[in-house]
Amino acid sequence: MKRRDFIQKTSIASLAAGTTLATPSIAKANTQFKWKMVTAWPKNFPGLGTNANLLAKMITEMSGGRIKVKVYGAKELVPAFEVFDAVSKGTAEMGHSGAYYWKGKSEATQFFSAVPFGLTAQEMNAWLYYGGGMELWRELYKPFGIIPAATGNSGVQMAGWFNREINNINDLKGLKMRIPGLGGEVLRRAGGTTVNIPGGELFTSLQSGALDATEWVGPYNDLAFGFYKVAKYYYYPGWHEPGSTMEALINEKAFNELPKDLQACVLTACKAANMDMISEYTARNNQALNTLINKHKVKVLPLPDDVLRKLKQLSDEVVLELANKDPMSKKIYDSVSQFRTQVIQWGDISELAFLKARSL
């Protein structure tokens, strides 16, 4: 009773003196945070742009409206390839993109998007969450003041749209193709010319002849862009991007200003969006492929085995050279390579064996 009286008297005295009683943690808990999210995709673009919208919605709802996230498509606030800098500088609190766009910042970023003949979506998530990949990713982005998080995966992509048939490796010589990341370097070594331009410019580039070929994602996104109108041949498999991870870029300073419960909301929403994207792509690609083949009469063709073997040889060379460029790249390469070796052993007698059995 005496302690209660003391607290009451102290509170009254504090109020009389104009002193606030709210602790810093309570004050922060009641603060509303307004965040901007810039993306590398056209606004509301199926799969990629809509995943950014979903992530923003989930953060807003999970936080009870204490974080309000507004999404900006490519060029609305910053161009597609300036998303990383915008988040690093604090122009935007979040970004939504693919890590291989930032190889100019560090070559090692490419390990966290897609490695040719590398990990599938399921394997990539396993490495990130349970194989040490996420810790390495955060270490890589730390100097830029950015916290990365996986927020989606398109699964195995298509090899791309071509205006010429690919019957042997020589058919790639002189080919002008949009293909980013490590896959682009592999194509260069095969004799092609790579061009890295935003998705919104691909259709007109194919139409004008500025490009002979382009990869983008898969049937779901490719149908939306209407590539079937300007390219004759649609090749598979997507050797260059077997499981392409999309990233959420989070400004570290803005994240640290959040109370712990809101930090958990942001990271949990990223995980939920990550699962949602691969589920959506698996469903939508089936429907879109059927439309492309039956309605638009697209020629869907496999790349010849000898072409794939050569591309794999070149890919192994490119990835190993990347690994030897600096200590951080080597550290990441060693981790993902060891994980890939282990997961292949299990995958061969589980997923691969089952898929073969299902096709009997």
C-alpha positions in Angstrom: 0.0 0.0 0.0 2.8 2.4 0.9 4.5 1.6 -2.4 1.3 2.3 -4.3 0.9 5.6 -2.6 4.5 6.5 -3.4 4.0 5.7 -7.1 0.8 7.8 -7.2 2.4 10.8 -5.5 5.4 10.5 -7.8 3.2 10.4 -10.8 1.2 13.4 -9.7 4.4 15.3 -9.0 5.8 14.4 -12.4 2.7 15.6 -14.2 2.7 18.8 -12.3 6.2 19.4 -13.4 5.2 18.7 -17.0 7.2 15.5 -17.2 5.9 12.7 -19.5 5.6 9.2 -18.0 5.7 7.3 -21.3 8.8 5.1 -21.6 10.7 5.2 -24.9 9.5 1.6 -25.8 5.8 2.6 -25.3 6.2 5.8 -27.3 7.9 3.8 -30.1 5.1 1.2 -30.0 2.5 3.8 -30.7 4.4 5.4 -33.5 3.2 5.0 -37.1 5.8 4.4 -39.7 5.3 5.4 -43.4 7.5 3.4 -45.7 8.1 3.6 -49.5 8.9 0.5 -51.5 10.5 0.9 -54.9 10.6 -2.0 -57.3 12.4 -3.1 -60.4 9.2 -4.1 -62.1 6.4 -2.4 -64.0 3.6 -1.4 -61.6 1.2 -4.2 -60.9 3.0 -6.6 -63.2 1.7 -10.1 -62.8 3.8 -12.2 -60.3 6.6 -9.8 -59.7 4.8 -6.4 -59.3 1.9 -8.1 -57.6 4.2 -9.9 -55.1 5.6 -6.4 -54.1 2.0 -5.3 -53.6 1.2 -8.4 -51.5 4.3 -7.9 -49.4 3.3 -4.3 -48.7 -0.2 -5.3 -47.8 0.9 -8.0 -45.5 3.3 -5.7 -43.6 0.6 -3.1 -43.2 -2.1 -5.6 -42.0 0.2 -7.7 -39.8 1.4 -4.5 -38.1 -2.2 -3.3 -37.5 -1.5 -0.3 -39.7 1.5 0.8 -37.6 3.6 0.4 -40.8 2.0 1.7 -43.9 3.9 0.7 -47.1 3.3 2.4 -50.4 4.6 0.7 -53.5 6.2 2.5 -56.5 6.7 0.6 -59.8 9.9 1.1 -61.9 10.3 4.8 -62.9 7.6 6.0 -60.6 10.1 7.1 -58.0 13.4 5.8 -59.3 14.4 3.8 -62.4 14.4 0.0 -62.2 18.2 -0.3 -61.9 18.4 2.3 -59.1 16.4 0.4 -56.5 19.5 -0.7 -54.6 20.9 2.8 -54.3 17.5 4.2 -53.3 17.3 1.8 -50.4 20.9 2.2 -49.4 20.6 6.0 -49.3 17.3 5.9 -47.5 15.3 7.5 -50.3 13.0 4.5 -49.9 12.8 2.2 -46.8 12.3 -0.9 -49.0 13.0 -2.3 -52.4 11.8 -5.3 -54.4 14.1 -6.7 -57.1 16.6 -9.4 -58.1 20.1 -9.5 -56.6 21.9 -10.2 -59.9 21.1 -6.6 -61.0 23.6 -5.4 -58.4 26.8 -7.1 -59.6 28.2 -3.7 -60.1 28.1 -3.3 -56.4 29.6 -6.7 -55.7 29.9 -9.7 -58.1 28.8 -12.0 -55.3 25.3 -10.6 -55.3 24.6 -13.0 -58.2 24.8 -16.0 -56.0 21.6 -14.8 -54.3 19.4 -14.6 -57.4 20.2 -17.5 -59.7 23.3 -19.5 -60.6 23.3 -21.4 -64.0 22.7 -25.1 -63.4 22.4 -24.3 -59.7 19.7 -24.6 -57.1 16.0 -25.0 -57.7 13.5 -22.8 -55.8 13.0 -25.5 -53.1 16.8 -26.0 -52.8 17.5 -22.3 -52.8 15.1 -21.7 -49.9 16.6 -24.6 -48.0 20.1 -23.1 -48.4 19.0 -19.6 -47.4 17.0 -20.7 -44.3 18.9 -23.8 -43.1 22.2 -23.9 -45.0 23.8 -20.6 -43.9 22.8 -18.7 -47.1 20.8 -15.9 -45.4 23.6 -15.1 -42.9 26.1 -14.7 -45.8 23.6 -12.6 -47.8 23.2 -10.2 -44.8 27.0 -10.0 -44.4 27.4 -9.1 -48.1 24.8 -6.3 -47.9 25.9 -5.0 -44.5 28.4 -2.4 -45.9 25.6 -0.8 -47.9 23.2 -0.4 -45.0 20.7 -2.9 -46.4 19.1 -6.0 -44.9 18.1 -8.5 -47.6 15.3 -11.0 -47.4 13.9 -13.6 -49.9 10.5 -12.6 -51.0 9.6 -14.8 -53.9 10.9 -17.4 -56.4 9.7 -17.9 -60.0 10.9 -21.5 -60.1 12.6 -23.0 -63.2 12.4 -20.4 -65.9 12.2 -20.8 -69.7 15.4 -20.4 -71.8 13.7 -17.6 -73.7 12.2 -16.3 -76.9 14.3 -16.5 -80.1 13.9 -15.2 -83.6 16.1 -18.1 -84.9 16.2 -21.8 -84.3 18.9 -23.1 -82.0 20.2 -26.4 -83.4 23.8 -26.3 -82.2 26.1 -24.1 -80.1 27.2 -22.1 -83.2 23.6 -20.7 -83.5 24.3 -18.7 -80.4 27.2 -16.8 -82.1 26.3 -13.2 -82.8 23.0 -13.5 -81.0 21.9 -10.3 -79.4 20.0 -11.4 -76.2 18.7 -9.8 -73.1 20.0 -12.2 -70.3 21.3 -10.8 -67.0 23.6 -12.1 -64.3 25.9 -15.1 -64.7 23.8 -16.5 -67.6 24.7 -13.4 -69.6 28.5 -14.1 -69.1 28.0 -17.7 -70.2 26.2 -16.5 -73.4 29.0 -14.1 -74.2 31.5 -16.9 -74.0 29.4 -18.9 -76.3 29.7 -16.1 -78.8 26.6 -14.1 -78.1 26.1 -10.4 -77.2 24.2 -9.7 -74.0 22.0 -6.7 -73.3 20.6 -5.8 -69.9 17.5 -3.7 -70.1 14.4 -3.4 -67.9 11.5 -5.7 -68.6 9.3 -2.9 -69.8 11.5 -2.3 -72.8 11.8 -5.9 -74.0 8.8 -6.1 -76.4 9.8 -3.1 -78.4 13.4 -4.2 -78.6 12.4 -7.5 -80.0 10.0 -5.9 -82.3 12.5 -3.4 -83.7 15.3 -6.0 -84.1 17.5 -4.4 -81.4 17.3 -7.9 -79.8 17.4 -11.3 -81.5 16.2 -13.1 -78.3 15.3 -12.5 -74.7 14.7 -14.4 -71.6 12.3 -13.0 -69.0 10.6 -15.4 -66.7 8.2 -18.1 -67.8 4.8 -18.6 -69.5 2.8 -16.6 -66.9 4.9 -13.4 -67.3 5.9 -13.9 -70.9 2.2 -14.2 -72.0 1.5 -10.9 -70.2 4.2 -9.1 -72.2 3.0 -10.6 -75.5 6.4 -11.9 -76.6 4.6 -14.4 -78.8 3.8 -11.6 -81.2 7.4 -10.7 -81.9 9.4 -14.0 -81.5 8.8 -17.4 -83.2 10.5 -19.9 -80.9 10.1 -20.5 -77.2 12.9 -22.6 -75.8 13.3 -24.6 -72.5 14.7 -25.4 -70.0 15.9 -22.2 -68.2 19.4 -23.5 -67.6 20.5 -20.0 -66.5 17.8 -19.5 -63.8 16.7 -22.8 -62.3 15.2 -21.1 -59.2 15.3 -17.3 -59.3 15.0 -15.7 -55.9 13.4 -12.2 -55.6 14.6 -10.0 -52.9 13.2 -7.5 -50.4 15.8 -4.8 -49.7 15.3 -3.2 -46.3 17.1 0.0 -45.2 18.9 -1.0 -42.1 18.5 2.3 -40.2 14.7 2.3 -40.9 14.5 -1.3 -39.8 16.4 -0.7 -36.5 14.0 2.2 -35.7 11.1 -0.3 -35.5 10.2 -2.0 -32.3 10.9 -5.7 -32.1 7.3 -6.8 -32.9 7.2 -4.7 -36.1 10.6 -6.0 -37.2 9.2 -9.5 -36.8 6.2 -8.4 -38.9 8.4 -7.3 -41.8 10.6 -10.4 -41.9 7.6 -12.8 -41.4 5.8 -11.1 -44.2 8.8 -11.6 -46.5 8.8 -15.3 -45.7 5.0 -15.5 -46.5 5.5 -13.6 -49.8 8.3 -15.9 -50.7 6.1 -19.0 -50.3 3.2 -17.3 -52.1 5.1 -16.4 -55.3 6.4 -20.0 -56.0 2.9 -21.3 -55.4 1.4 -18.8 -57.8 3.9 -19.4 -60.5 3.5 -23.1 -60.4 -0.2 -22.7 -60.9 -0.2 -19.8 -63.4 2.5 -21.1 -65.6 0.5 -24.2 -66.4 -2.5 -22.1 -67.6 -0.3 -19.7 -69.5 1.6 -22.4 -71.3 -1.6 -23.9 -72.5 -2.8 -20.6 -73.9 0.5 -19.9 -75.7 0.5 -23.4 -77.4 -3.2 -23.8 -78.2 -4.3 -20.2 -78.8 -1.3 -18.5 -80.1 0.4 -21.5 -81.7 3.8 -20.9 -80.1 6.6 -23.3 -81.0 7.8 -24.6 -77.7 11.1 -26.4 -78.2 13.9 -28.0 -76.1 17.4 -26.9 -76.4 19.5 -29.7 -77.9 21.5 -31.8 -75.4 24.9 -30.8 -76.9 24.0 -27.1 -76.5 23.1 -27.7 -72.9 26.3 -29.6 -72.3 28.4 -26.8 -73.7 26.5 -24.2 -71.7 27.0 -26.2 -68.5 30.8 -26.4 -69.2 31.0 -22.7 -69.7 28.8 -22.1 -66.6 31.1 -24.1 -64.4 34.0 -22.0 -65.7 32.2 -18.7 -65.1 31.0 -19.5 -61.6 34.5 -20.8 -60.5 36.1 -17.6 -61.8 33.6 -15.5 -59.9 34.4 -17.5 -56.7 38.1 -16.6 -57.0 37.6 -12.9 -57.5 37.5 -12.0 -53.8 37.3 -13.7 -50.4 33.6 -13.0 -49.9 32.7 -14.6 -53.2 34.8 -17.6 -52.4 33.1 -17.9 -49.0 29.6 -17.9 -50.6 30.7 -20.2 -53.4 32.0 -22.8 -51.0 28.8 -22.7 -49.0 26.4 -23.0 -51.9 28.6 -25.6 -53.7 28.8 -27.8 -50.7 25.0 -27.5 -50.2 24.3 -28.3 -53.8 26.4 -31.4 -53.7 24.6 -32.7 -50.7 21.1 -31.8 -51.9 21.7 -33.5 -55.3 22.3 -36.8 -53.6 18.9 -36.6 -51.9 17.1 -35.0 -54.8 18.2 -37.8 -57.2 16.5 -40.5 -55.1 13.5 -38.3 -54.1 12.2 -35.6 -56.5 14.0 -36.8 -59.6 13.2 -40.5 -59.1 9.6 -39.7 -58.4 9.2 -37.5 -61.5 10.7 -40.2 -63.7 8.3 -42.8 -62.1 5.3 -40.5 -62.6 6.1 -40.3 -66.3 6.1 -44.1 -66.8 
